[in-house]
Structure formats: structure tokens, C-alpha cells
Amino acid sequence: MNDAATPDPRATERRRHPIRLRRLAVLSVEDLSPSMRRVTLGGPELEGFVSLGFDDHVKLFFLAPGQDAAILPQQGPDGLVFPTEERPLARDYTPRRFDPVAQTLVIDFALHEAGPATAWALQAAPGQTLLTAGPRGSMVIPTAFDWHLLVGDETALPAIGRRLEELPAGSRALVVAEVEGPGHELPLPSAAQVTVVWSHRRRTTLAGTLREVAFPEGDFFAWVAAESVIAKELRALLVAEKGANPRWTKAAGYWKRGAAGVHDSISD
């Protein structure tokens, strides 16, 4: 068999999923740190839920003060249907953990000073409901690299934590994560061999920390998620200064300073 016919074990794979609206119940709420709250959702509508990529995202729908529930989307034959021109607020969140047997879905909320998702998470309690949709697709990143680099701020920690839990024993990973201070660090369990470097916002920048970290030898896949402008800068830093292969470097803006509901995919 020639090389052209041999599948590339390091090629990413994009998978599409039908969009399904789900009304889920809040089962439990747990504070992981002063800046991270975990909400476990559940219910029979999780039947058929699919999330193949650690950085997938589902849409969560919130009503602003004064908005009527009549504006919430409904399931149509070809996806979501909005009954009126007025739209509810929607935000993208990582499916942190899904249990198809227990029919539970875990969402970790990075808490900010403002925003509908933070406001909802702060008051969330068992028995409430939350409307979700998606994921509409997954990008599956292989594990067949010498090691894996995961970089981001608090908004990236759910995806980073999920990736580490999914990496097999024998693999290696380096995490460079930014939080406010030591009290905001989270445990990041994994069967893989993992080095975690915490960057504390009170003392330095994520770029400054990343620039000083020594990388292991070998080929690596780099994944970055942070504020949109910062994520773009980090990707450029990795390619220009740290030897990252652009084909094996994925960066995303999980939020944007001064804007609402932004989720950017960043390329060259």
C-alpha cells in the first residue's frame, strides 16, 4: 500500500450531528473554586446525546429579565425554530462530562462579574430546568502525538479537564492554564503523564508564562482557548517561537473583551 492510501493517524476528523433541543433538569450544583461552578443536568431527553470532541460546545438558552418563555426555540424537522423575531440569550459551553447510562450531563461555568450564564449559574438549584441544543458537530483530535499541549484561561478549563480525562495511559500532556490566583487552581486528574503550569493573573500574563515553559521533545498537538485577542497572540507565539506546527495547532476565542456571546475559531 502506498503512502497516499495510508490514513494519517494524526489527521483530525470533523463529524456533524443533528441538532436536537433538550429540556434538562438541574440535579446538583457544586462550587469547584471561587471562579468555577459545576452544574449537573439530567433527564430522559439526553437519550441520543453525542459529543465526540473534548472542545465541543452546546448552546444554553437564557431569558433576560422581562422576556417571556414564548420566545424560546422549539424543535423543528430541520433544526431549531424560533417562534418570534425576539431571541433568547444563548451562550456556548463545553460538555464537561456525559454519562449515557445515568443520563447526566456536566457543565462547568467559569464565573464572571456579569453575563446571563453566570447570573443563571449563581442561582441554579436542583429542580430547575435549562434548555440546551447541540453539539452540532465535533472535531476529533487524535491522541497519536508524542505529547499534547493545552493552553487557556478559566473558560478553557472544562475542555482541558475533559481532554486530560480522555487521554490514555502512556500519553503525555503539558497544561499551561491561567487563573486569578492559587485559590482558583483546580485538580486535573488523568491517566496520562501530565505537567501542569499555573499562570496567576495577579502576577504575570499567560503569554509570559507560556514563553518561559520548557517543552518536551517530539511532535505535539497544541490546543489554545482564551479571550479572542489573547488566543490569537498565543497561537502566533507558539508557531513563531515554540516550534508548533500550524497544522497541529488549534486556537479559539471563547470570549471577547467588550463583546457578548463570542466564540471565534482562529487560524493563520
C-alpha positions in Angstrom: 0.0 0.0 0.0 1.4 3.4 -0.9 1.7 6.3 1.5 -1.2 8.2 -0.3 -3.6 5.4 0.6 -2.4 5.1 4.2 -4.7 7.0 6.6 -2.9 9.7 8.6 -3.2 8.7 12.3 -2.7 12.4 13.2 -5.4 13.8 11.0 -8.3 15.5 12.7 -11.8 14.3 11.8 -14.9 16.5 11.6 -18.2 14.9 12.5 -21.6 16.5 12.1 -24.6 15.8 14.4 -28.3 16.6 14.1 -29.3 19.5 16.3 -31.7 18.5 18.9 -33.3 20.7 21.6 -33.3 19.2 25.1 -35.0 20.4 28.3 -32.9 19.2 31.1 -33.3 19.2 34.9 -30.7 20.6 37.3 -29.7 17.6 39.5 -26.9 19.2 41.6 -24.7 22.2 41.9 -21.1 22.3 43.2 -18.5 25.0 43.6 -15.2 23.8 42.3 -13.4 27.1 43.1 -14.3 30.8 43.6 -14.4 31.1 39.8 -15.9 27.8 38.7 -19.3 26.3 39.4 -20.4 22.8 38.3 -24.0 22.1 37.3 -25.1 18.5 36.7 -28.0 18.2 34.4 -30.1 15.2 33.6 -33.2 13.7 32.1 -34.5 11.3 29.5 -34.1 13.9 26.7 -30.3 13.1 26.9 -31.1 9.9 25.0 -29.0 10.1 21.8 -26.7 12.8 23.0 -23.4 12.7 21.2 -20.2 14.6 21.9 -17.1 13.2 20.3 -14.6 16.1 20.8 -13.3 17.4 24.1 -13.9 21.0 22.9 -17.4 20.5 21.6 -19.9 23.1 22.7 -23.6 23.0 23.4 -25.9 26.1 23.3 -27.6 27.1 26.6 -30.6 29.4 26.4 -31.5 32.1 29.0 -34.3 34.5 29.3 -33.4 38.1 30.0 -35.4 39.9 32.7 -38.8 40.7 31.3 -38.6 38.2 28.4 -41.4 35.7 28.0 -40.8 31.9 27.7 -42.8 32.1 24.4 -39.6 33.2 22.6 -37.6 30.1 23.5 -36.8 27.9 20.5 -38.7 24.7 19.5 -37.6 21.6 17.8 -38.3 21.6 14.1 -37.8 19.0 11.4 -34.6 20.7 10.2 -33.3 22.1 13.5 -34.3 24.8 15.8 -37.3 27.1 15.2 -37.7 30.4 16.9 -41.4 31.3 17.3 -40.8 35.1 17.3 -38.2 37.6 15.9 -37.1 38.2 19.5 -34.4 35.7 20.5 -33.4 34.4 23.9 -29.8 34.9 25.0 -27.7 31.9 24.1 -24.1 31.0 25.2 -21.8 28.2 24.2 -20.5 25.8 26.9 -18.3 22.7 26.9 -20.0 19.3 27.7 -17.6 18.6 30.5 -18.7 15.1 31.1 -21.6 12.9 29.8 -22.8 9.7 31.3 -25.2 7.9 28.8 -26.2 5.3 31.4 -27.1 7.7 34.2 -28.3 10.2 31.6 -26.4 13.1 33.1 -24.5 16.0 31.5 -22.0 18.1 33.5 -21.4 21.8 32.6 -18.7 23.8 34.3 -19.4 27.6 34.4 -16.5 30.0 34.6 -17.9 32.8 36.7 -17.6 36.4 35.6 -18.8 39.6 37.0 -21.6 39.9 34.5 -23.5 37.9 31.9 -26.6 35.8 31.7 -24.8 32.4 32.1 -23.0 33.5 35.2 -26.2 35.0 36.6 -28.1 31.8 36.0 -25.3 29.5 37.3 -25.1 31.6 40.6 -28.8 31.0 41.3 -29.0 27.4 39.9 -30.6 24.9 42.2 -31.9 21.3 41.9 -35.3 21.1 40.3 -34.8 24.0 37.9 -34.7 23.4 34.1 -32.3 24.5 31.4 -32.8 24.4 27.6 -29.9 23.2 25.6 -29.1 22.3 22.0 -26.2 20.6 20.3 -23.5 19.9 19.8 -23.9 20.4 16.1 -20.5 18.9 15.3 -17.3 17.6 16.7 -13.6 17.9 15.7 -12.0 14.7 16.9 -8.3 15.3 17.6 -6.2 12.0 17.6 -4.0 11.1 20.5 -1.2 9.7 18.2 1.2 12.5 19.1 4.4 12.4 21.2 2.7 14.8 23.6 -0.2 17.2 23.9 -0.2 20.9 24.8 -3.3 22.5 26.3 -3.3 26.2 27.0 -6.1 28.5 28.2 -7.8 30.6 30.9 -10.7 29.6 33.2 -13.1 29.3 30.2 -10.8 26.6 28.7 -10.5 24.6 31.9 -13.6 22.4 31.3 -12.3 21.3 27.9 -8.8 20.9 29.3 -10.1 18.8 32.1 -12.1 16.7 29.8 -9.2 16.1 27.4 -7.0 15.0 30.2 -9.6 12.5 31.5 -9.8 11.1 27.9 -6.1 10.8 27.2 -4.9 7.2 27.6 -2.3 5.9 29.9 1.1 6.2 28.4 0.4 9.5 26.7 1.9 12.8 27.8 0.5 16.3 28.2 1.6 19.8 29.2 -1.0 22.2 30.5 -0.4 26.0 30.9 -3.5 27.5 32.5 -4.3 31.0 33.7 -6.4 31.6 36.8 -6.7 34.6 39.2 -4.5 33.1 41.9 -3.6 29.9 43.8 -7.0 29.5 45.4 -8.6 29.2 41.9 -6.5 26.3 40.7 -8.4 23.0 40.0 -7.3 19.4 40.2 -6.8 17.9 36.8 -6.8 14.1 37.0 -5.6 12.0 34.1 -4.3 8.5 33.3 -1.7 10.3 31.2 1.6 11.7 32.4 0.7 15.4 32.9 2.7 18.5 33.8 0.5 21.5 34.9 1.9 25.0 35.0 -0.4 27.6 36.5 -0.2 31.2 35.5 -1.6 33.6 38.1 -3.2 36.7 36.6 -2.2 38.8 39.5 1.5 38.3 38.8 2.0 37.6 35.1 0.4 37.0 31.7 -0.5 33.7 30.1 1.8 34.6 27.2 4.7 35.3 29.5 4.2 32.0 31.3 3.9 30.1 28.1 7.0 31.7 26.6 9.1 30.5 29.6 7.9 26.9 29.8 10.3 24.3 28.5 8.6 22.0 26.0 9.3 18.2 25.8 10.9 16.7 22.7 8.8 15.3 19.9 5.7 16.2 17.8 2.8 17.8 19.7 -0.7 19.0 19.1 -1.3 22.4 20.6 -4.8 23.5 21.7 -5.5 27.0 22.9 -8.6 28.7 24.2 -8.9 32.1 25.9 -10.1 35.7 25.2 -10.2 36.1 21.4 -7.3 38.6 21.0 -5.1 36.7 23.5 -5.8 33.4 21.8 -4.7 34.8 18.5 -1.5 36.1 20.1 -0.8 32.7 21.8 -1.2 30.9 18.5 1.3 33.2 16.8 3.7 32.8 19.7 3.5 29.0 19.6 4.2 28.9 15.8 6.8 31.6 15.7 8.7 30.9 19.0 7.9 27.4 20.3 8.1 25.3 17.1 4.4 24.4 16.9 3.2 23.0 13.6 0.4 25.2 12.3 -1.4 22.1 11.0 -1.4 20.8 14.5 -2.3 24.0 16.3 -5.9 24.9 17.1 -6.9 28.1 18.8 -10.3 29.5 19.7 -11.6 32.7 21.3 -14.0 31.5 23.9 -14.9 35.1 24.8 -14.1 38.6 23.6 -13.4 41.6 25.7 -16.2 44.2 25.2 -18.5 41.8 23.3 -21.1 39.3 24.2 -21.6 35.7 23.1 -18.4 35.4 21.0 -16.9 32.1 20.1 -14.1 32.5 17.4 -12.1 29.9 15.6 -8.6 31.3 15.0 -6.4 30.4 12.1 -3.4 32.0 10.3 
